[in-house]
Amino acid sequence: MPDDPSPALLYRINQNITALGSAVEEIGIWIDQRGSTETSSRINAHLQVLEGNTDAIAELMADLIARLRPEKEEDPED
């Protein structure tokens, strides 16, 4: 196990959020096909929030992971 499991944990949490968003999207499509367009519209509004945050979450995760990795020590003879 790595010294700091945070990067792996963050990655897994992000995967779960993405999977849940996809599942909700599929349910929204199914609901829309059965005529409940109002409910489908509300689901789509919530999904847009998830989609709108995707890039920021990815950037912030990359930044956190980069901060958690120790910098390479330079060889004093170089």
Contact map, one row per residue, 1 for C-alpha under 8 A:
111010000000000000000000000000000000000000000000000000000000000000000000000000
111110000000000000000000000000000000000000000000000000000000000000000000000000
111110000000000000000000000000000000000000000000000000000000000000000000000000
011111100000000000000000000000000000000000000000000000000000000000010000000000
111111111000000000000000000000000000000000000000000000000000000000000000000000
000111111100000000000000000000000000000000000000000000000000000010000000000000
000111111110000000000000000000000000000000000000000000000000100110010000000000
000011111111000000000000000000000000000000000000000000000000000000000000000000
000011111111100000000000000000000000000000000000000000000000000000000000000000
000001111111110000000000000000000000000000000000000000000000100000000000000000
000000111111111000000000000000000000000000000000000000000000100000000000000000
000000011111111100000000000000000000000000000000000000000000000000000000000000
000000001111111110000000000000000000000000000000000000000000000000000000000000
000000000111111111000000000000000000000000000000000000000000000000000000000000
000000000011111111100000000000000000000000000000000000000000000000000000000000
000000000001111111110000000000000000000000000000000000000000000000000000000000
000000000000111111111000000000000000000000000000000000000000000000000000000000
000000000000011111111100000000000000000000000000000000000000000000000000000000
000000000000001111111110000000000000000000000000000000000000000000000000000000
000000000000000111111111000000000000000000000000000000000000000000000000000000
000000000000000011111111100000000000000000000010010000000000000000000000000000
000000000000000001111111110000000000000000000000000000000000000000000000000000
000000000000000000111111111000000000000000000000000000000000000000000000000000
000000000000000000011111111100000000000000100010000000000000000000000000000000
000000000000000000001111111110000000000000110010000000000000000000000000000000
000000000000000000000111111111000000000000000000000000000000000000000000000000
000000000000000000000011111111100000000000000000000000000000000000000000000000
000000000000000000000001111111110000001100110000000000000000000000000000000000
000000000000000000000000111111111000000100000000000000000000000000000000000000
000000000000000000000000011111111100000000000000000000000000000000000000000000
000000000000000000000000001111111111101100000000000000000000000000000000000000
000000000000000000000000000111111111101100000000000000000000000000000000000000
000000000000000000000000000011111111000000000000000000000000000000000000000000
000000000000000000000000000001111111000000000000000000000000000000000000000000
000000000000000000000000000000111111100000000000000000000000000000000000000000
000000000000000000000000000000111111111100000000000000000000000000000000000000
000000000000000000000000000000110011111110000000000000000000000000000000000000
000000000000000000000000000000000001111111000000000000000000000000000000000000
000000000000000000000000000100110001111111100000000000000000000000000000000000
000000000000000000000000000110110001111111110000000000000000000000000000000000
000000000000000000000000000000000000111111111000000000000000000000000000000000
000000000000000000000000000000000000011111111100000000000000000000000000000000
000000000000000000000001100100000000001111111110000000000000000000000000000000
000000000000000000000000100100000000000111111111000000000000000000000000000000
000000000000000000000000000000000000000011111111100000000000000000000000000000
000000000000000000000000000000000000000001111111110000000000000000000000000000
000000000000000000001001100000000000000000111111111000000000000000000000000000
000000000000000000000000000000000000000000011111111100000000000000000000000000
000000000000000000000000000000000000000000001111111110000000000000000000000000
000000000000000000001000000000000000000000000111111111000000000000000000000000
000000000000000000000000000000000000000000000011111111000000000000000000000000
000000000000000000000000000000000000000000000001111111100000000000000000000000
000000000000000000000000000000000000000000000000111111111000000000000000000000
000000000000000000000000000000000000000000000000011111111100000000000000000000
000000000000000000000000000000000000000000000000000111111110000000000000000000
000000000000000000000000000000000000000000000000000011111111000000000000000000
000000000000000000000000000000000000000000000000000011111111100000000000000000
000000000000000000000000000000000000000000000000000001111111110000000000000000
000000000000000000000000000000000000000000000000000000111111111000000000000000
000000000000000000000000000000000000000000000000000000011111111100000000000000
000000100110000000000000000000000000000000000000000000001111111110000000000000
000000000000000000000000000000000000000000000000000000000111111111000000000000
000000000000000000000000000000000000000000000000000000000011111111100000000000
000000100000000000000000000000000000000000000000000000000001111111110000000000
000001100000000000000000000000000000000000000000000000000000111111111000000000
000000000000000000000000000000000000000000000000000000000000011111111000000000
000000000000000000000000000000000000000000000000000000000000001111111100000000
000100100000000000000000000000000000000000000000000000000000000111111100000000
000000000000000000000000000000000000000000000000000000000000000011111110000000
000000000000000000000000000000000000000000000000000000000000000000111111000000
000000000000000000000000000000000000000000000000000000000000000000001111100000
000000000000000000000000000000000000000000000000000000000000000000000111110000
000000000000000000000000000000000000000000000000000000000000000000000011111000
000000000000000000000000000000000000000000000000000000000000000000000001111101
000000000000000000000000000000000000000000000000000000000000000000000000111111
000000000000000000000000000000000000000000000000000000000000000000000000011111
000000000000000000000000000000000000000000000000000000000000000000000000001111
000000000000000000000000000000000000000000000000000000000000000000000000011111
